[in-house]
Amino acid sequence: MPELHYATDADGVATITWDVPGKSMNVMSIEGFAELDAAIDKALADDAVKGVIITSGKKDFAGGMDLNVIAKMKEDAGDDPARGLFEGTMRIHHILRKIERAGMDPKTLKGGKPIAAALPGTAAGIGLEIPLACHRIFAADNPKAKIGLPEIMVGIFPGAGGTTRLARKLGAMAAAPFLLEGRMQAPAKMKAAGVIDEVVAPEDLLAKAKEWVLNAKDADIVKPWDAKGYKMPGGAPYHPAGFMTFVGASAMVHGKTMGVYPAAKALLAAVYEGALVPFDTALKIEARWFTNVLMNPSSGAMIRSLFINKEALEKGANRPEAPDQTVKKVGILGAGMMGAGIAYVSALAGIEVVLIDREQAAADMGKSYSEGLLDKGISRKKVTPEKKDHVLAQITATTDLDALKGCDLIVEAVFEDVGVKAEMTEKVEAVVGEDCIFATNTSTLPITELAKASKRPEQFIGIHFFSPVDKMMLVEIIKGAQTGDRAVAKSLDFVRQIRKTPIVVNDARFFYANRCIIPYINEGVRMVREGVNPNLIENAAKLVGMPLGPLQLTDETSIDLGVKIAKATKAAMGADYPNDEVDEVLFWMADEGRLGRKANAGFYAYDDAGKRQGIWDGIAAKYPEADGQPDLAEVKHRLLFAQVLEAVRALEEGVLEDIREGDVGAILGWGFAPWSGGPFSWLDILGAPRAVELCEQLTAAHGPRFEAPKLLRDMAASDQTFYGRFGEGKKAA
């Protein structure tokens, strides 16, 4: 079936309507490009056609490119994938350049046909790159629409002319937020920024576009960069102002990416080099750098984890067979920060919420958390007063357990104590219906143990939210020993409703996320005790792409929480407990009253306003800096392997059943080096043999915690990759 439809009206305006069958949003495919090319040829060859409108038959314009386009380019090129990518990209440039030139005489720049883009809603990626090649961009005043070029967020950059066109249209400085940050904004803001030209009432969209097409003059359809005397806004690189722009941009990119995100550097190079040459040459430069990025394993890993795998998990890739489990009414036990956050995202999703606490004042305060977030949204013009009233009306704050009657899901978020949770489980199960699923929100307590308090353990499950709930995208669903399929399906459907990304793991100490992040923190603290310069530790972490160094992360999560977890873990493990060296440092810090950011005192010093002032000098007094400092590479490897080896062990032990969940969960849950695609993707980039070699070096220097798991050794022996062996949801064997 065709993806684009062509029609000409009595006034001589051809309308190309993009409407991919079977999809809620248009994505560009190989077939779509061919149809677009043919439609433009048809319009330009038809003397009766005065101009063209490119629009969508759906509520949105387009969500981007079908990534199979890139795969097909590589596949068709056989042993020379780079050539296939470059030539395929240049074919796209040729189509969009044909739109841009629109049949005009190359010398006089006259005789072309005006082509307008009419965007009914969201236009992302190629969905904006096509309009940027048109002569005028009209967008409907749609409050839900977002327009932009988000490619940088998944490890690539706009490679279909978007980089070159936007930089030349706005100048490098003004284009930077849209190119380097992937900023998506509402139509009105994009018009104010100069990205699009017109914002009109939705019902007038096509009429306004047609009016412009029929009245456009030759000069109206000549792009600035094709006109004689064009000068780049803000200055080209050889202009004094432009020179300073690019010097600053280079410093900014390196400061933000620490050199580990290849797409940002390549994008900046494409803009800089492209600004020195004519437009058509600049497109070739853009295509060359785009190919360079696509051939980088980091780019492929990011696309796979942050786009393909994330989308698959959100669509229920690992959902067990069960009838629809859409949540209609959720009961939330505990109105503290976690419970209040869960109530907010649930109400925002249109779910009826009962928020329970022991005291009415506490329950009301939990509801007021939602009110505060909504008021902030109103101040930023992202929420209407009507929306606020509707969301708050969804939340009933009470102490009355009888209000839970009719709930089909309970999310318990009370104090992290087995006895307290057991008491609430028994009381609530006596009130709710027999079909109600009971989920406990916990980050450390074993689900199988907590389920002992339930009369229906097959309907008991763990749901681990990350704080703050309204911002963190990951939700970890934990199956206890007796958890049934319907409970898993219910949890997954609930997470989908609240627009989060789920991973499903089996019950074990610390589940998946915490079992990987705690060793990262511990390794940083252990190095402090060894006399490694704390600044070396923190900067090494950032240089491998971690958002926070282990010491700052400890301050943020609070040192007394680390002490509490350490004591509980040691009580459970006894003689097998491996972290006494870490405890020495943390317990000393806690005794000194340095509990982290909340106390304005931790590994870092803070001013009265809570702003970090650098590493606290008391660290050096207690643990003096050793004369010989380790190599930067060794510190990086210690911090990375502390995490990835736990991920491998989780897979080996069956806690983690799907490496896609391992990679997506690591990036979204604790920010594991997004450039790598996650721990399993990073090991694939590194190669299992090299990983084992580094493990042996670290084990010899620092002990058995770095020993390579048997699974990794077996894979190294046969030179396997994780995605080769366990990809596309294949279970660990």
C-alpha positions as CSV (number, residue, x, y, z in Angstrom):
1,M,0.0,0.0,0.0
2,P,1.3,3.5,-0.8
3,E,2.7,5.6,2.1
4,L,2.1,9.0,0.3
5,H,-0.9,10.1,-1.7
6,Y,-0.8,12.7,-4.5
7,A,-3.8,14.9,-5.5
8,T,-4.1,18.1,-7.6
9,D,-7.0,20.5,-7.1
10,A,-8.7,22.8,-9.6
11,D,-6.4,25.7,-8.6
12,G,-3.3,23.8,-9.6
13,V,-2.0,23.0,-6.1
14,A,-0.7,19.5,-5.7
15,T,-1.0,18.0,-2.2
16,I,1.3,15.2,-1.1
17,T,-0.3,13.6,1.9
18,W,2.0,11.3,4.0
19,D,-0.1,8.6,5.6
20,V,1.8,5.3,6.4
21,P,-0.8,2.5,6.7
22,G,-1.1,0.6,9.9
23,K,0.9,3.1,12.0
24,S,-0.3,5.8,14.4
25,M,2.5,8.1,13.4
26,N,4.4,8.4,10.1
27,V,8.0,7.2,9.9
28,M,10.1,7.5,6.8
29,S,11.0,4.3,5.0
30,I,12.9,3.4,1.8
31,E,9.5,3.1,0.1
32,G,8.4,6.4,1.5
33,F,11.5,8.2,0.1
34,A,10.9,6.6,-3.3
35,E,7.3,7.8,-3.3
36,L,8.2,11.3,-2.2
37,D,10.8,11.5,-5.0
38,A,8.3,10.3,-7.6
39,A,5.6,12.7,-6.3
40,I,8.0,15.7,-6.5
41,D,9.0,14.7,-10.0
42,K,5.4,14.5,-11.0
43,A,4.5,17.9,-9.6
44,L,7.5,19.6,-11.2
45,A,6.9,18.0,-14.6
46,D,3.2,19.0,-14.7
47,D,2.7,22.4,-16.2
48,A,-0.8,22.6,-14.6
49,V,0.7,22.4,-11.1
50,K,1.5,25.8,-9.7
51,G,2.9,24.7,-6.4
52,V,2.9,21.9,-3.8
53,I,1.8,21.3,-0.2
54,I,3.4,18.4,1.8
55,T,1.3,17.4,4.7
56,S,0.1,14.4,6.8
57,G,-3.1,12.4,6.9
58,K,-2.6,11.7,10.6
59,K,-2.9,14.0,13.7
60,D,0.9,14.4,13.6
61,F,3.3,15.0,10.7
62,A,6.1,12.4,11.4
63,G,8.0,10.8,14.3
64,G,11.3,10.3,12.4
65,M,13.1,7.8,10.3
66,D,12.5,4.1,10.3
67,L,15.9,2.8,11.5
68,N,15.6,-0.1,9.0
69,V,16.5,2.5,6.3
70,I,20.0,2.7,7.9
71,A,20.2,-1.1,8.2
72,K,19.2,-1.5,4.5
73,M,21.9,1.0,3.3
74,K,24.5,-1.1,5.2
75,E,23.1,-4.4,3.9
76,D,23.0,-3.3,0.3
77,A,26.6,-2.3,0.4
78,G,27.9,-5.7,1.4
79,D,31.5,-5.6,2.5
80,D,31.6,-1.8,2.3
81,P,28.9,-0.5,4.7
82,A,30.4,2.9,5.0
83,R,30.0,3.4,1.2
84,G,26.4,2.2,1.4
85,L,25.6,4.7,4.2
86,F,27.3,7.6,2.5
87,E,25.7,6.9,-0.9
88,G,22.3,6.3,0.7
89,T,22.5,9.5,2.7
90,M,23.4,11.4,-0.5
91,R,20.3,10.0,-2.2
92,I,18.2,11.5,0.6
93,H,20.0,14.8,0.2
94,H,19.3,14.7,-3.6
95,I,15.5,14.3,-2.9
96,L,15.4,17.1,-0.4
97,R,17.6,19.3,-2.6
98,K,15.1,18.7,-5.4
99,I,12.3,20.0,-3.2
100,E,14.4,23.0,-2.2
101,R,15.4,24.0,-5.8
102,A,11.8,23.1,-7.0
103,G,12.7,23.2,-10.7
104,M,14.1,26.8,-10.7
105,D,16.8,27.8,-13.2
106,P,20.1,27.3,-11.5
107,K,21.6,30.6,-12.7
108,T,18.6,33.0,-12.5
109,L,16.9,31.2,-9.6
110,K,13.6,31.8,-11.3
111,G,10.8,29.5,-12.5
112,G,10.6,27.3,-9.5
113,K,7.4,26.0,-8.0
114,P,6.7,27.0,-4.3
115,I,6.5,24.1,-1.9
116,A,5.0,24.5,1.6
117,A,5.1,22.1,4.5
118,A,1.8,21.9,6.5
119,L,2.4,20.2,9.9
120,P,-0.8,19.2,11.8
121,G,1.1,18.1,14.9
122,T,4.5,16.7,16.1
123,A,7.3,16.7,13.6
124,A,10.5,15.1,14.7
125,G,13.8,14.2,13.0
126,I,13.2,13.6,9.3
127,G,9.7,15.1,10.0
128,L,11.4,18.5,10.4
129,E,14.2,17.9,7.9
130,I,11.8,17.6,5.0
131,P,10.0,20.8,6.0
132,L,13.3,22.6,6.3
133,A,13.9,21.8,2.6
134,C,10.5,23.3,1.8
135,H,10.1,27.0,1.1
136,R,7.7,27.8,3.9
137,I,6.7,25.9,7.0
138,F,3.2,26.1,8.4
139,A,2.3,24.4,11.7
140,A,-1.0,24.0,13.4
141,D,-1.4,25.7,16.8
142,N,-1.6,22.2,18.4
143,P,-0.9,22.3,22.2
144,K,0.3,18.7,22.1
145,A,2.6,19.1,19.1
146,K,6.4,19.1,19.6
147,I,8.8,20.0,16.8
148,G,12.5,19.4,16.7
149,L,15.5,17.3,15.8
150,P,16.0,14.8,18.7
151,E,18.6,12.6,17.0
152,I,21.4,13.5,19.3
153,M,19.5,11.8,22.2
154,V,19.9,8.4,20.6
155,G,23.6,8.8,19.6
156,I,23.3,10.2,16.0
157,F,22.7,13.7,14.6
158,P,20.3,15.1,12.0
159,G,21.9,13.7,8.8
160,A,19.3,14.4,6.1
161,G,20.3,18.1,5.8
162,G,18.8,19.2,9.1
163,T,22.2,20.0,10.6
164,T,23.4,22.1,7.6
165,R,20.0,23.8,6.9
166,L,19.3,24.8,10.5
167,A,22.8,26.1,11.1
168,R,22.6,28.2,8.0
169,K,19.1,29.4,8.8
170,L,19.7,30.4,12.4
171,G,23.5,30.5,12.8
172,A,25.5,28.1,14.8
173,M,24.8,29.7,18.1
174,A,21.0,29.8,17.8
175,A,20.9,26.4,16.2
176,A,22.9,24.8,19.0
177,P,20.1,24.0,21.5
178,F,18.1,22.2,18.8
179,L,21.0,20.3,17.3
180,L,23.2,19.6,20.4
181,E,20.5,19.2,23.0
182,G,17.7,17.7,20.7
183,R,15.3,20.3,22.1
184,M,11.7,19.6,21.0
185,Q,9.4,22.6,21.4
186,A,5.8,23.7,20.8
187,P,5.1,25.3,17.4
188,A,4.8,28.9,18.8
189,K,8.3,28.6,20.4
190,M,9.7,27.2,17.2
191,K,8.3,30.1,15.2
192,A,9.8,32.6,17.8
193,A,13.1,30.8,17.3
194,G,12.9,31.2,13.6
195,V,12.8,27.4,12.9
196,I,9.3,27.5,11.3
197,D,7.5,30.3,9.6
198,E,3.8,30.3,10.5
199,V,1.6,29.0,13.3
200,V,-2.1,28.9,12.3
201,A,-5.4,27.5,13.6
202,P,-5.6,23.8,12.9
203,E,-8.7,24.2,10.7
204,D,-6.9,26.8,8.6
205,L,-3.7,24.9,8.1
206,L,-4.1,23.7,4.5
207,A,-6.0,26.8,3.4
208,K,-3.2,29.1,4.7
209,A,-0.5,26.9,3.1
210,K,-2.4,27.0,-0.2
211,E,-2.9,30.7,-0.1
212,W,0.8,31.2,0.3
213,V,1.7,28.7,-2.5
214,L,-0.6,30.5,-5.0
215,N,0.8,33.9,-4.2
216,A,4.5,33.2,-3.7
217,K,7.0,35.0,-6.0
218,D,10.3,33.7,-7.3
219,A,12.2,35.5,-4.6
220,D,10.0,33.8,-1.9
221,I,11.3,30.4,-2.7
222,V,15.0,31.1,-2.9
223,K,16.7,29.9,0.2
224,P,19.1,32.4,1.8
225,W,22.1,30.1,1.2
226,D,21.3,29.9,-2.5
227,A,21.0,33.6,-2.9
228,K,24.0,35.7,-3.9
229,G,25.8,37.4,-1.1
230,Y,24.6,35.0,1.7
231,K,26.3,35.4,5.0
232,M,25.9,33.0,7.9
233,P,23.9,34.5,10.8
234,G,26.3,35.1,13.7
235,G,29.3,34.8,11.4
236,A,31.1,32.1,9.6
237,P,34.2,30.4,11.3
238,Y,36.6,32.9,9.6
239,H,34.6,35.9,10.9
240,P,35.7,37.2,14.3
241,A,32.3,36.7,15.9
242,G,31.9,33.3,14.2
243,F,35.3,32.2,15.3
244,M,34.5,32.9,18.9
245,T,31.2,31.1,18.5
246,F,32.9,27.9,17.4
247,V,35.6,28.1,20.0
248,G,32.9,28.4,22.7
249,A,30.8,25.7,21.1
250,S,33.8,23.3,21.0
251,A,34.5,23.9,24.7
252,M,30.8,23.5,25.6
253,V,30.5,20.2,23.7
254,H,33.6,18.8,25.3
255,G,32.5,20.0,28.7
256,K,29.1,18.4,28.4
257,T,30.1,15.1,26.7
258,M,33.6,14.6,28.2
259,G,34.6,13.4,24.8
260,V,32.7,10.1,25.0
261,Y,29.7,11.0,22.7
262,P,30.9,10.8,19.1
263,A,27.7,12.3,17.6
264,A,28.1,15.7,19.3
265,K,31.7,16.2,18.1
266,A,30.8,15.0,14.6
267,L,27.8,17.4,14.4
268,L,30.0,20.3,15.4
269,A,32.6,19.3,12.8
270,A,29.9,19.1,10.1
271,V,28.6,22.6,11.0
272,Y,32.1,24.1,11.1
273,E,33.5,22.5,8.0
274,G,30.2,23.0,6.1
275,A,30.2,26.7,6.9
276,L,33.4,27.1,5.0
277,V,32.1,25.8,1.7
278,P,29.2,26.2,-0.7
279,F,25.9,24.6,0.4
280,D,26.0,21.5,-1.8
281,T,29.5,20.7,-0.6
282,A,28.4,21.2,2.9
283,L,25.7,18.5,2.4
284,K,28.5,16.1,1.3
285,I,30.5,17.0,4.5
286,E,27.4,16.4,6.6
287,A,26.9,13.0,4.9
288,R,30.5,12.1,5.5
289,W,30.3,12.9,9.3
290,F,26.9,11.2,9.5
291,T,28.4,8.0,8.0
292,N,31.3,8.3,10.5
293,V,28.9,8.4,13.4
294,L,26.8,5.5,12.1
295,M,29.9,3.4,11.7
296,N,30.9,4.1,15.3
297,P,29.8,1.2,17.6
298,S,28.7,3.7,20.3
299,S,26.1,5.1,17.9
300,G,24.7,1.6,17.1
301,A,24.6,0.7,20.8
302,M,22.8,3.9,21.7
303,I,20.2,3.5,18.9
304,R,19.6,-0.1,19.9
305,S,19.2,0.5,23.7
306,L,17.6,4.0,23.7
307,F,15.3,3.5,20.8
308,I,14.7,-0.1,19.6
309,N,15.0,-1.9,22.9
310,K,13.4,0.8,25.0
311,E,10.4,0.9,22.6
312,A,10.1,-2.9,22.6
313,L,10.0,-3.0,26.5
314,E,7.5,-0.2,26.6
315,K,5.3,-2.1,24.2
316,G,5.4,-5.2,26.4
317,A,8.1,-7.3,24.8
318,N,8.3,-9.5,27.9
319,R,4.6,-9.3,29.0
320,P,3.2,-12.8,29.8
321,E,0.0,-13.9,28.1
322,A,-2.9,-12.5,30.1
323,P,-6.1,-10.5,29.4
324,D,-5.9,-6.7,29.4
325,Q,-4.9,-5.5,32.9
326,T,-5.5,-1.7,32.5
327,V,-5.6,-0.2,36.0
328,K,-8.8,1.7,36.8
329,K,-8.3,2.4,40.5
330,V,-5.1,2.3,42.4
331,G,-4.6,2.4,46.1
332,I,-1.3,3.9,47.3
333,L,-0.2,3.1,50.9
334,G,2.1,5.8,52.3
335,A,2.0,9.4,51.3
336,G,5.7,10.2,51.7
337,M,7.8,11.4,48.8
338,M,7.6,8.1,47.0
339,G,3.9,7.5,47.6
340,A,3.1,11.1,46.7
341,G,5.1,10.8,43.5
342,I,3.4,7.5,42.5
343,A,0.0,9.2,43.2
344,Y,0.9,12.1,40.9
345,V,2.0,10.1,37.9
346,S,-1.0,7.8,38.3
347,A,-3.5,10.6,38.5
348,L,-1.8,12.3,35.6
349,A,-2.5,9.2,33.6
350,G,-6.2,9.4,34.3
351,I,-6.2,6.6,37.0
352,E,-8.4,7.1,40.1
353,V,-6.1,7.2,43.1
354,V,-6.7,6.6,46.8
355,L,-3.7,7.9,48.8
356,I,-3.6,6.4,52.3
357,D,-1.6,7.5,55.3
358,R,-1.9,7.0,59.1
359,E,-2.6,10.7,59.7
360,Q,-4.9,12.9,57.6
361,A,-2.4,15.7,57.6
362,A,0.2,13.4,56.1
363,A,-2.2,12.2,53.4
364,D,-3.1,15.8,52.6
365,M,0.5,16.7,52.4
366,G,1.1,13.8,49.9
367,K,-1.7,15.2,47.7
368,S,-0.3,18.7,48.0
369,Y,2.9,17.3,46.3
370,S,0.9,16.8,43.1
371,E,-0.6,20.3,43.5
372,G,2.9,21.8,43.7
373,L,4.0,20.0,40.6
374,L,0.9,21.1,38.7
375,D,1.3,24.7,39.9
376,K,4.9,24.6,38.6
377,G,3.6,23.3,35.3
378,I,1.0,26.2,35.1
379,S,3.8,28.8,35.8
380,R,5.7,27.3,32.8
381,K,2.5,27.2,30.7
382,K,2.7,23.5,30.3
383,V,-0.4,22.8,32.4
384,T,-3.8,24.5,32.3
385,P,-5.8,25.3,35.5
386,E,-8.5,23.0,34.2
387,K,-5.9,20.2,33.8
388,K,-4.7,20.8,37.4
389,D,-8.3,20.6,38.7
390,H,-8.9,17.4,36.8
391,V,-5.7,15.7,38.1
392,L,-6.3,16.7,41.7
393,A,-9.9,15.4,41.5
394,Q,-8.5,12.0,40.7
395,I,-6.7,11.8,44.1
396,T,-8.6,11.0,47.3
397,A,-6.3,11.6,50.3
398,T,-7.6,9.7,53.4
399,T,-6.8,7.5,56.4
400,D,-9.8,5.2,55.8
401,L,-8.7,1.8,54.4
402,D,-12.3,1.2,53.3
403,A,-11.7,3.7,50.5
404,L,-9.5,1.0,48.9
405,K,-12.6,-1.0,48.0
406,G,-12.8,-1.3,44.2
407,C,-9.1,-0.9,43.7
408,D,-7.6,-3.4,41.2
409,L,-4.0,-2.5,42.1
410,I,-2.4,-1.6,45.4
411,V,1.0,0.0,45.5
412,E,2.4,-0.1,49.1
413,A,5.1,2.5,49.8
414,V,5.4,2.5,53.5
415,F,8.5,2.4,55.7
416,E,11.2,-0.1,54.6
417,D,10.5,-2.5,57.4
418,V,9.4,-6.1,57.0
419,G,7.0,-6.0,60.0
420,V,5.4,-2.7,59.0
421,K,4.9,-3.9,55.4
422,A,3.5,-7.2,56.6
423,E,0.9,-5.4,58.8
424,M,-0.3,-3.3,55.9
425,T,-0.5,-6.2,53.6
426,E,-2.8,-8.1,56.0
427,K,-5.0,-5.1,56.7
428,V,-5.4,-4.1,53.1
429,E,-6.1,-7.7,51.8
430,A,-9.0,-7.9,54.2
431,V,-10.6,-4.8,52.5
432,V,-9.9,-5.2,48.8
433,G,-11.4,-7.7,46.4
434,E,-9.8,-11.1,45.8
435,D,-8.7,-10.2,42.3
436,C,-6.7,-7.1,43.4
437,I,-3.0,-7.2,42.7
438,F,-0.7,-6.2,45.6
439,A,2.6,-4.5,44.7
440,T,5.2,-3.5,47.2
441,N,7.5,-0.6,46.4
442,T,10.9,-1.5,47.9
443,S,14.5,-1.1,46.8
444,T,16.1,-3.8,49.0
445,L,13.7,-6.1,50.8
446,P,13.2,-9.6,49.3
447,I,9.8,-9.9,47.6
448,T,9.5,-13.6,48.4
449,E,9.9,-12.8,52.1
450,L,7.4,-9.9,52.0
451,A,4.9,-12.1,50.1
452,K,4.7,-14.4,53.2
453,A,2.3,-11.9,54.7
454,S,-0.1,-12.3,51.8
455,K,-3.0,-14.7,51.5
456,R,-2.5,-14.6,47.7
457,P,1.2,-14.7,47.0
458,E,0.6,-15.3,43.3
459,Q,-0.9,-11.8,43.2
460,F,2.0,-10.2,45.2
461,I,4.8,-8.5,43.3
462,G,7.5,-5.9,43.7
463,I,7.4,-2.5,41.9
464,H,10.6,-0.5,42.5
465,F,10.2,3.2,41.5
466,F,13.2,5.5,41.3
467,S,13.2,8.9,43.0
468,P,11.9,11.4,42.0
469,V,9.1,9.4,40.5
470,D,7.8,12.2,38.2
471,K,11.3,12.5,36.6
472,M,12.8,9.0,36.6
473,M,11.7,6.9,33.6
474,L,12.6,3.4,34.9
475,V,10.4,1.1,36.9
476,E,11.8,-2.2,38.1
477,I,9.2,-5.0,38.4
478,I,10.3,-7.9,40.7
479,K,8.8,-11.3,40.6
480,G,8.7,-13.2,43.9
481,A,9.0,-17.0,44.0
482,Q,5.2,-17.4,43.7
483,T,4.3,-14.3,41.7
484,G,1.9,-15.3,38.9
485,D,1.7,-14.1,35.3
486,R,-1.4,-11.9,35.9
487,A,0.5,-9.9,38.5
488,V,3.4,-9.3,36.1
489,A,1.0,-8.3,33.3
490,K,-0.9,-6.0,35.7
491,S,2.4,-4.3,36.7
492,L,3.5,-3.9,33.1
493,D,0.2,-2.5,32.0
494,F,0.3,0.0,34.9
495,V,3.8,1.1,34.0
496,R,2.7,1.6,30.4
497,Q,-0.3,3.7,31.6
498,I,1.9,6.0,33.6
499,R,4.4,6.3,30.6
500,K,7.4,4.8,32.3
501,T,9.8,2.1,31.0
502,P,9.6,-1.2,32.8
503,I,12.1,-4.0,33.3
504,V,11.1,-7.3,34.9
505,V,13.6,-9.2,37.1
506,N,13.5,-12.1,39.5
507,D,13.8,-11.7,43.2
508,A,17.4,-11.5,44.7
509,R,19.3,-9.3,47.0
510,F,19.1,-5.7,45.7
511,F,17.3,-6.9,42.6
512,Y,19.1,-5.6,39.5
513,A,19.6,-1.8,39.6
514,N,20.8,-1.5,43.2
515,R,23.0,-4.6,43.0
516,C,24.9,-2.9,40.2
517,I,25.1,0.7,41.5
518,I,26.1,-0.2,45.1
519,P,29.4,-1.7,43.9
520,Y,30.1,1.5,41.9
521,I,29.6,3.6,45.0
522,N,31.6,1.1,47.1
523,E,34.5,1.1,44.6
524,G,34.7,4.9,44.8
525,V,34.7,4.9,48.7
526,R,37.2,2.0,48.7
527,M,39.6,4.1,46.6
528,V,39.3,7.0,49.1
529,R,40.4,4.7,51.8
530,E,43.4,3.6,49.7
531,G,44.5,7.2,49.3
532,V,43.4,7.8,45.7
533,N,42.8,11.5,45.1
534,P,39.0,12.0,45.4
535,N,39.0,14.4,42.4
536,L,40.7,11.7,40.3
537,I,37.9,9.3,41.3
538,E,35.1,11.7,40.5
539,N,36.5,13.0,37.2
540,A,37.4,9.4,36.0
541,A,33.7,8.6,36.5
542,K,32.6,11.5,34.4
543,L,35.1,10.8,31.7
544,V,33.5,7.4,31.2
545,G,30.1,9.0,30.9
546,M,28.7,8.5,34.4
547,P,26.4,11.5,35.3
548,L,27.7,11.6,38.9
549,G,30.9,10.4,40.5
550,P,30.5,7.8,43.2
551,L,31.2,10.2,46.0
552,Q,28.8,12.8,44.8
553,L,26.2,10.1,44.3
554,T,26.7,8.9,47.9
555,D,26.1,12.5,49.1
556,E,23.0,12.8,47.0
557,T,21.5,9.5,48.2
558,S,22.6,10.1,51.8
559,I,25.4,8.5,53.7
560,D,23.2,7.3,56.6
561,L,21.2,5.3,54.0
562,G,24.4,3.7,52.9
563,V,25.2,2.8,56.5
564,K,21.7,1.4,57.0
565,I,22.0,-0.8,53.9
566,A,25.5,-1.9,54.9
567,K,24.4,-3.0,58.4
568,A,21.4,-4.9,57.0
569,T,23.5,-6.6,54.3
570,K,26.2,-7.6,56.8
571,A,23.5,-9.1,59.1
572,A,22.2,-11.2,56.2
573,M,25.5,-12.3,54.8
574,G,27.5,-12.8,57.9
575,A,31.1,-13.9,57.3
576,D,30.6,-13.6,53.5
577,Y,30.2,-9.9,53.7
578,P,32.9,-8.2,51.5
579,N,32.7,-4.5,52.3
580,D,34.3,-3.9,55.7
581,E,36.8,-1.5,54.1
582,V,34.0,0.6,52.7
583,D,32.0,0.6,56.0
584,E,35.1,2.0,57.8
585,V,34.8,5.2,55.7
586,L,31.0,5.5,55.6
587,F,30.6,4.8,59.4
588,W,33.3,7.3,60.2
589,M,31.5,9.9,58.0
590,A,28.2,9.2,59.6
591,D,29.7,9.5,63.1
592,E,31.1,12.9,62.0
593,G,27.6,14.0,61.2
594,R,28.5,14.2,57.5
595,L,25.3,12.6,56.1
596,G,25.4,14.0,52.6
597,R,23.7,16.9,50.8
598,K,20.7,16.8,53.1
599,A,23.0,17.8,55.9
600,N,25.1,20.2,53.8
601,A,28.1,18.0,54.7
602,G,29.4,14.8,53.1
603,F,32.3,13.8,50.9
604,Y,31.8,17.3,49.5
605,A,31.7,20.6,51.4
606,Y,28.7,22.8,50.8
607,D,27.9,26.5,51.4
608,D,24.9,27.7,53.3
609,A,22.7,27.5,50.2
610,G,23.6,23.9,49.6
611,K,26.0,24.4,46.7
612,R,28.9,22.1,46.4
613,Q,32.3,23.7,47.2
614,G,34.6,20.8,46.3
615,I,35.8,17.8,48.2
616,W,35.8,18.3,52.0
617,D,39.3,18.8,53.2
618,G,38.7,16.4,56.2
619,I,38.9,13.5,53.7
620,A,42.6,14.2,53.1
621,A,43.3,14.6,56.8
622,K,41.7,11.2,57.6
623,Y,42.9,9.4,54.4
624,P,46.0,11.1,53.1
625,E,46.7,11.0,49.4
626,A,49.0,8.2,48.5
627,D,52.4,9.0,47.0
628,G,51.7,7.0,43.9
629,Q,48.4,7.6,42.2
630,P,46.9,5.0,39.8
631,D,46.6,5.6,36.1
632,L,43.4,7.3,34.9
633,A,42.6,4.2,32.8
634,E,42.8,1.9,35.9
635,V,40.4,4.1,37.9
636,K,38.0,4.1,34.9
637,H,38.1,0.4,34.6
638,R,37.6,-0.2,38.3
639,L,34.4,2.0,38.3
640,L,33.0,0.4,35.1
641,F,33.8,-3.2,35.9
642,A,32.4,-2.9,39.4
643,Q,29.0,-2.3,37.6
644,V,29.2,-4.5,34.5
645,L,30.4,-7.6,36.3
646,E,27.3,-7.5,38.6
647,A,25.1,-7.1,35.5
648,V,26.7,-10.3,34.1
649,R,26.3,-12.1,37.3
650,A,22.6,-11.1,37.4
651,L,22.2,-12.6,34.0
652,E,24.1,-15.7,34.9
653,E,22.0,-16.2,38.0
654,G,18.7,-15.7,36.2
655,V,17.9,-12.5,38.1
656,L,18.0,-10.7,34.8
657,E,16.3,-12.7,32.0
658,D,16.8,-10.3,29.0
659,I,19.9,-8.3,28.3
660,R,17.8,-5.6,26.7
661,E,16.3,-4.9,30.1
662,G,19.8,-5.0,31.5
663,D,21.0,-2.3,29.2
664,V,17.9,-0.1,29.2
665,G,17.6,-0.4,32.9
666,A,21.2,0.6,33.5
667,I,20.9,3.8,31.5
668,L,17.5,4.9,32.7
669,G,17.9,3.6,36.3
670,W,21.3,5.0,37.3
671,G,22.7,6.7,34.2
672,F,25.2,4.0,33.3
673,A,27.4,5.6,30.5
674,P,24.6,6.1,27.9
675,W,27.2,6.4,25.1
676,S,28.0,2.7,25.6
677,G,24.4,1.5,25.2
678,G,24.5,-0.2,28.6
679,P,26.7,-2.8,30.4
680,F,26.2,-5.6,27.9
681,S,26.6,-3.3,24.9
682,W,29.8,-2.0,26.4
683,L,31.2,-5.5,26.9
684,D,30.3,-6.2,23.3
685,I,32.1,-3.1,22.1
686,L,35.1,-4.0,24.3
687,G,35.0,-7.7,23.3
688,A,34.7,-10.6,25.8
689,P,38.4,-11.7,25.4
690,R,39.6,-8.1,26.2
691,A,37.1,-7.9,29.1
692,V,38.4,-11.1,30.7
693,E,42.0,-9.9,30.2
694,L,41.2,-6.6,32.1
695,C,39.3,-8.6,34.8
696,E,42.4,-10.7,35.4
697,Q,44.6,-7.6,35.7
698,L,42.1,-6.0,38.2
699,T,41.8,-9.2,40.1
700,A,45.5,-9.5,40.5
701,A,45.7,-5.9,41.7
702,H,42.6,-5.5,43.8
703,G,41.1,-8.8,44.7
704,P,38.4,-11.4,43.7
705,R,35.5,-9.0,43.3
706,F,36.9,-8.4,39.8
707,E,37.0,-12.1,38.8
708,A,35.3,-12.7,35.5
709,P,32.1,-14.7,35.8
710,K,32.1,-18.1,34.2
711,L,29.6,-16.9,31.6
712,L,31.9,-14.1,30.5
713,R,34.9,-16.5,30.4
714,D,32.9,-19.0,28.3
715,M,32.0,-16.2,25.8
716,A,35.6,-15.1,25.6
717,A,36.7,-18.6,24.8
718,S,34.4,-18.8,21.8
719,D,34.6,-15.0,21.0
720,Q,30.9,-14.5,21.5
721,T,29.0,-11.3,22.0
722,F,26.1,-10.8,24.4
723,Y,23.8,-9.6,21.6
724,G,24.9,-12.4,19.4
725,R,24.0,-15.0,22.0
726,F,21.2,-13.3,24.0
727,G,19.9,-10.6,21.6
728,E,16.2,-10.0,20.7
729,G,14.9,-11.4,24.0
730,K,16.7,-14.8,24.0
731,K,16.9,-16.1,27.5
732,A,20.1,-16.8,29.3
733,A,21.0,-20.5,29.0
